Amino acid sequence: MAKLRVGVVSPEREIWSGEADMVIAKTVDGEIGIMPQHAPVLGVLVEGGVLRVKREGEPELVAAVHGGFISVADDEVSVLAEVAELGSEVDVAAARDALDRAQASIEANQEDADAAIEAKRARARLRAAGEEV
């Protein structure tokens, strides 16, 4: 069966690359699932999204992805994220603390856009790590 060649990068580093059977990402137009022979597409990733990479016979790879783009062409998937972190790398205690601080800031000031973004990022990090949010 055909495979996808997948690369996930951020400005800081290459997060992951390898072969996969399916990639699921959340874009501004909704969630998209990519399988081999998918039509070419370019999508804008949402802030605070979770990327899932499914690989036959291996655990699902999950990453918190904050903004950026996903590009698909010729069975190659490129995820160019502003910020990304594998679920296995997430410091759960720090992410919960960041979420608590952001929620407190939002409660104190409903128009705190930075706190809203921080809350989205913390939730995505926790979901990527397999935590309930």
N, C-alpha and C positions, 0 to 999 in steps of 0.2 A: 504494500500500500504506500502511496505517496506520503511524504512528510513535508512539513513546513520548516524552513530555516528561519529561526527567530533570533533577534538581537534586541536587548533592552539596555538602553544607555541613558545616562544623565550627564550634565556638564562635568560632574566630578569623576565619573568612572563608568566602565562597562558593568552593568548590574548582572546580566546573564546572557548567554548565547548558547544555542544548541538546536536540536531537532525537536519538533512537537507534532502532535496530531491535531490540536485545536488551541486557539488563543481566544480568550474572551476579555473584552475591554469595554469600559463605559465612556462613550463620547457625548458631546453636547447634543447629538441627535438621538441618543439612546444607546442601549447596550448592543454590541456587535460581536458575533461569533465568527471566527475565521477558520476555515478548514482548507485542506489542499484544493487547488484549482478554483479558489475564490476569485471573483472579478477584482480588478484593481480598484483600490479605494484609498482615500486620504481622509483621516478623521481627526478632529480636535478632541483631545482627552479632557475630561472634566477634572476640576480641582477636587482632590480627596476621593479618587476612584481606586478600585481594586482590579488588578490585572491577574487573570488566571491562565496558566499554561498547562494544558493537559498532555501527558506523555504516557503512552501505553506501557504498562508494567512498572511504572515509577510513580512516586507521589506527585500530586498536583503541585506545581510551583505557583506561589501566590506572592504578589508584591503590591505595596501601596504606591500609587502613582499620582503625582500632583501636577496636572497640567502637561502640556506638550502635544505631541502628534503621534498617530499610528499610520503607517504606510504599508500597503499590501500590493505586491506585484510579483507575478511569476513564482508563486509559492514561497516568497520571502516576505517576512513580517518584520518591520522595523518600528520599535517603540522608542521615540525620542522624548523623554520626560524631562520636565523642568527639575523635578525632584523625584527620586524613587528609592524604595527600600524593600528588600526581600522580607517576607513575613518572618523568616527564621532569624533575621537580624534585629528585629524590633525589640527595644527595651520596653516591655509591657508596663512596668511601673512608671517609667518616665512618660510614656504615652498617656496613661491614665491621669497622671499629674497634670500634663499639658491640657487634657480635655477638661479637667476640673477647673483649672485656672481660666481657660477660655470661656467656659460656661458662666463662671462667676463674673467675668468681665462683661459678658453679653447681658447678664441680668442687671448689672449696674448701669450699663449704657447700651440700650437697644440698637444704637446705630454704630456700634463698634465693628467695622468691616474686617479689621485685622483679626479680631477675636473670632469672628465667624469663620474665616479661612483657617485659622489655627484649629478650631473645633472640627472642621471637616477633615483636616489632615490627621488629627489625632484619632478620629473615628476610623479612618481608612487604615491607619497603622495598626490599630487594635483588631480590625476585621482581618487584615492580612496575616496577623499573628494567630488567628483562630479564636479570638476572644469575642464574647458577646458584648454588643454595644447597644 
